[in-house]
Amino acid sequence: MDNRTTKSEKVRWFIGGAAVAILAAALLYFAYMLIPDWFGPSKPDSIRAFKKTKQIERVIDRYYLGEKDDRTQTDMMYTGLIAGLGDPYSRYYTEEQYRELKNQRAGEYTGIGITIAQQASDGSIVIMEVQADSPADQAGLKAEDVLINLADRDVEGMTASQVVDLIRENEGKEIQVTIARKGEKDPVTVNVTPGKVESVTVTGEMPDDGIGMIHISRFAGVTKEQYSQVFQELKKQGMKKMILDLRGNGGGLVESACSIAETILPEGVIVYEEDRGGNRRDHNGKGAEDFDLPLVVLVDGNTASAAEILTGAIQDYGIGTVIGTKTFGKGIVQNVFHLGDGSVIQLTVTHYYTPKGNDIHEKGITPDVIVEAAAEGETGDPQLEAALKALQ
């Protein structure tokens, strides 16, 4: 009897202790949630922020004149959470947005090979550029053509983004594109099939005898292969000296820039990163086997990020002469973090440095030879002329 009573008391004590523990945990949780409300700004997950969100929703539901899209509102709320960091390079992407971002970084996209823009004056959709050998080029579309109808849909009233989406929706299907063209009285209609188009990120030319110039517009997944093809073609044409034109290159994939650096630099560090804890990560190159060309790198204020990585490494190793104006100064790196629903957040996570430890962020790279670009209204390219003179 005594033993049974003792066990019963133990059970009651256990249940009572558990209840107290749960109550204490609940109180601690609510204190954690409410203390910021009492003594400082609300956290995004605080009760005050939740109540305010619900209040805003009620006002919208009661008074807003237009239609609302719950999914868009929710995505914009997530967007705002990242935007609140005040970092222009940290972003939230929906699953669809991130899929498009990956295609852009890879250098491939679904389309017909045109760049379009919407005119502010009348809202018309104008073709700004047609990529060589693309479906649009093969169909005969040209820059300055104005889109009228696409895939049996009137383009008037559409945004540029809606037109791009319409093209993607018809991947693999032959569609009709009707355009208005300068010099043509009647509209022109052509047939074109949207598909996978590879972006051209590297071009080359021979501006002078024995001097080849390679321009890299950005660093994508296809850039290394395109660079190799252009480099070999210029070598066949007799290139003995080289100009690497990185003007206007806003960056892109760090790995892509490092892969090209490997074809130019000796063995060693190309760039290194440090996170907020001071942990260092080196990007090392195995070293170029046969690069022995006198080299000039052209840069300007729009040379940024991955393009600055390549420029800074070339300058630190003394492999080439940097000519132009100070670069943009983006010395931070972003990583992507995948969320459970397919969406992604991109956050700034590391700071990068040149092989000699130079900090580029918000400082840029100062060229070895400073040469300003041609002023508005002037002809010629003073920076290219300086590069040619340096190599001659």
Stockholm file with secondary structure:
# STOCKHOLM 1.0

chainA/1-392         MDNRTTKSEKVRWFIGGAAVAILAAALLYFAYMLIPDWFGPSKPDSIRAFKKTKQIERVIDRYYLGEKDDRTQTDMMYTGLIAGLGDPYSRYYTEEQYRELKNQRAGEYTGIGITIAQQASDGSIVIMEVQADSPADQAGLKAEDVLINLADRDVEGMTASQVVDLIRENEGKEIQVTIARKGEKDPVTVNVTPGKVESVTVTGEMPDDGIGMIHISRFAGVTKEQYSQVFQELKKQGMKKMILDLRGNGGGLVESACSIAETILPEGVIVYEEDRGGNRRDHNGKGAEDFDLPLVVLVDGNTASAAEILTGAIQDYGIGTVIGTKTFGKGIVQNVFHLGDGSVIQLTVTHYYTPKGNDIHEKGITPDVIVEAAAEGETGDPQLEAALKALQ
#=GR chainA/1-392 SS CHHHHHHHHHHHHHHHHHHHHHHHHHHHHHHHHHHHHHHSCCCTTSHHHHHHHHHHHHHHHHHCCSCCCHHHHHHHHHHHHHHTTCCTTCEEECHHHHHHHHHHHHTEEEECSEEEEECTTTCCEEEEEECTTSHHHHHTCCTTCEEEEETTEECTTCCHHHHHHHHHHTTTSCEEEEEECTTCSSCEEEEECCEEEECCCEEEEEEETTEEEEEECCBCTTHHHHHHHHHHHHHHTTCCEEEEECTTCCCBCHHHHHHHHTTTSCSEEEEEEEETTCCEEEEEECCCSSCCCCEEEEECTTCCTHHHHHHHHHHHHTCSEEEESCCCCCCEEEEEEECTTSCEEEEEEEEEECTTCCBCTTTCCCCSEECCCCCTTCCSCHHHHHHHHHHC
#=GC SS_cons         CHHHHHHHHHHHHHHHHHHHHHHHHHHHHHHHHHHHHHHSCCCTTSHHHHHHHHHHHHHHHHHCCSCCCHHHHHHHHHHHHHHTTCCTTCEEECHHHHHHHHHHHHTEEEECSEEEEECTTTCCEEEEEECTTSHHHHHTCCTTCEEEEETTEECTTCCHHHHHHHHHHTTTSCEEEEEECTTCSSCEEEEECCEEEECCCEEEEEEETTEEEEEECCBCTTHHHHHHHHHHHHHHTTCCEEEEECTTCCCBCHHHHHHHHTTTSCSEEEEEEEETTCCEEEEEECCCSSCCCCEEEEECTTCCTHHHHHHHHHHHHTCSEEEESCCCCCCEEEEEEECTTSCEEEEEEEEEECTTCCBCTTTCCCCSEECCCCCTTCCSCHHHHHHHHHHC
//
